[in-house]
Amino acid sequence: MVYITEDLIRRRSEHNECQIFSLEEVSLHQQDIERIEHIDKWCRDLKILYLQNNLIPRIENVGRLKKLEYLNLALNNIEVIENLEGCESLRKLDMTVNFVARLSSVETLKDNIHLRELFLVGNPCTQFEGYREFVLASLPQLKSLDGIDITKSERIRASQRLEEVRRHVLEQEEEYVKRRAKEKEEAQKKETGEETGSQEREGGLGSPTLEEKKEMVETTELDEEQREKEFWNTPCPFTPESRLEAHRHLEEKRRAKEKSNEKKAKPPRTLITADGRVLNVNEPKLDFSLTEDDDYNRILLDLPVYRHMDTSLMDVDVQPTYVRVTIKRKVFQLLLPAEVKPDSSTAQRSQATGHLLLIMPKAQGEIKVTKTGARPFREDHHHRNSPDDKKREQNVPERLEVDSSKAMDLANIVPCHSATKGPLEASSWSQTAVSHSDVPSEDFVDNPDVPPLI
């Protein structure tokens, strides 16, 4: 049995910074709750309350919610509409797929003057003759019933036949109550018989032998699937008891599965052996790409992770000799071909494809020597054993030696221009160029309109 606790409500109120005293909306659906409690004391300002798809048998402890406007109790085990008079601001009530058979209980909603929408689809009372007319006449404030708007003429006709319809509805209610009492009695007998049978099987006449235990295990495994089919294929009335039975059956299966998983727990995965050897692991089964970029002296690892996966579900760990990427608790580990620098490594995620790119610089770079042509072989032993050859063999750098006695006049490297001559007449090569340019070509035409070049 699941109870409504303060911790549960706080976890469901993250949008309100986990503060429950000022909470205006809370969703407690699909929690297997079997009783409404504490909400009217802890959340007095609630306007919207979702309690659908639970196991709640009664409407209770909501009378203090004066500001409540919308209450969703669909898919529960409620049989009577009650205890909603204190919800003064209630505008919408959803009771879809419950077990409300006492249609006369809707009259308790007369004091909810702001009620505009009511949903009773899937309840036994909707099968009563005169169901819609009775609800419309009993609740004149309604604007919509089961998602269908109420017209004025429909309301007038319903109010005119209220007494007759009411008498007929009460007769159908009495018949249903008698039938419901029989169903409860049969369900109680069935439950008592199952308990007695289980006790007899557990008690037995004596402790079974090893052979009997093996036979019992085999029989249990063979009959488990058959019993499962019988449970779901056997027809039964749709009652709160049958719904509870189905829920308990599923809960037992879930617990049995958890126990079997605990017994068959997988051994801890080995990523690094006892002798320190790193293993290659690819649990996510990704088609990765590992390349070496010699131009920039680095290693590139491209992981095509799922495109729409949140990056927060990934964890990257780069070590000097290997890289480990955890994707949704699945480990991808790869041994690197060279040692890298973890501190200088980077991880990038593509916004278009979702790929994860790891850039890992190598720890030690390699100097590549360009191959040159073979030197000619010298026959002369004197030349082969010269000091220059020995220096080359020992990789001693060569230096150019300049005679210091012959000083170079750096100031007169460029010849000075004469004051009387122009810059084009300062050197012989310029004079030669000018002399050649003064000779016109054969097809030269002297145009007087063109000014001379200076």
C-alpha positions, 0 to 999 in steps of 0.5 A, a space after each residue: 500500500 502506497 501512502 501520500 507522504 510529505 516527501 512524495 508531494 515535495 518530489 512532485 512540486 519541483 516547479 514550485 521549488 519544492 514548497 508545498 504550503 503555496 502549491 497550486 497544482 500537484 500530480 499524484 497519478 499512477 502511484 498505486 495510492 489507496 487513500 487520500 490523506 494529508 493533502 487538505 492540511 499541507 496544500 490548502 491553496 491547491 487549485 488542480 489535483 491529479 489523482 487518476 490511475 490509482 487504487 482509491 476506493 473513497 473520496 475523502 479528506 478534500 473538504 478543506 480545499 476551498 480553492 480547488 477548481 479541478 479534481 481528476 479521479 479517473 481510473 480508480 475504485 470509487 463507488 459513491 460521489 461524496 465529501 465534495 461539498 466543502 470544495 466551494 470553487 470546484 469547476 470540473 470533476 473527472 470520474 471517468 472509469 470508476 465504479 459509481 453505481 449510485 447515481 443518486 449520489 450526484 445530488 451531493 454536488 448541488 452545493 458546488 454552485 461553480 461546477 460546470 463540467 462532469 465526467 462519468 464515462 465508464 461508470 455503471 450508472 451510465 448504463 441506467 435508463 434516464 441517466 443523462 436526464 437525471 443528472 441534468 435535472 439534479 445539477 442545473 449549474 452544469 454546462 457539460 456532461 461527459 464532454 457534451 454541452 447541455 442545451 436549454 431544451 434538454 434541461 427543460 425536458 429533464 426537469 419536467 420528468 425529474 420525479 418519474 426518472 428519479 423513481 426509475 433510477 432508484 429502482 435500478 440502483 437497488 437491483 445493482 446493489 443486490 448484484 454487487 453484494 453477491 459479487 463481494 461475497 463471491 470474491 471473499 470466498 475466492 480469496 479465502 479459498 486461495 489462502 487455504 490452498 496455499 497454506 495446505 501446499 506450504 504445510 504438506 504432510 512432510 518435508 519433500 525429498 530432493 527428487 520431489 523438490 526437483 519435480 516440484 521445480 520442473 512442474 512450477 516452471 512448466 505450469 507458470 506460463 499456463 497459469 499466466 494465460 489462464 489468469 488473463 484469459 478467464 472472464 471475470 466481472 469488472 469490479 473493484 475487487 477484480 481490479 485489485 486482484 490484477 494489480 496484486 498479481 502484477 505486483 507479485 510478478 514484479 517482485 519475483 522478477 526483482 528477486 530472480 534478477 538479484 539471484 542472477 546478478 551479473 558479475 562486475 565487469 572487468 575493465 582493467 585486469 589484475 596485471 594492469 592490462 587495459 581491455 577494449 570494451 564496447 558495451 553500447 556497440 558503437 561504430 567508432 573511428 580512431 585516427 592519428 593526425 600526424 600534421 598536428 601530432 594528435 589522436 582523434 576518436 569519433 563516437 557516433 552516439 545517439 543524436 537526441 541523447 542529452 549530453 548529461 548522460 555521457 561521461 568522458 575519462 581520458 587517461 594517458 594510455 586509454 580513453 573511457 566513455 560512459 553512455 547511459 551506464 554502458 562503458 566504451 573503453 579503448 586502448 590508445 596507440 600512443 600516450 596522450 596528454 589528458 589535460 590538453 584533451 578536449 571533447 566536442 559534440 556535434 549539434 547536427 549529427 550528435 557525434 562525440 569527437 575527442 581530440 587528444 594531443 600526443 605526449 611525445 612528438 615525432 620528428 620526421 627526417 626528409 630523405 635526401 639523395 645518396 652522397 657520391 662514394 669517394 674513392 679517396 681515403 683522404 676525403 672520406 676521413 676528412 674532418 668535414 665528413 667526421 663532423 657530418 657523421 657526428 651530426 655536428 652543425 657546420 658554420 660558415 667562417 669569414 676571414 676577419 682580415 678582409 673587412 666588408 664595407 657595409 656602407 657602400 654595398 649600394 652605389 651612391 647616385 650622382 648629383 648631376 645624374 638622374 636615378 636611371 643614369 646612375 648605373 650601367 644597367 639602367 643606361 643600357 635599359 634606357 638605350 634599348 628603350 629609346 630605339 622604337 620598334 618597326 610598327 611604332 606610330 608616333 601619335 602627337 596627341 599622346 604626351 611624352 613619358 617623363 
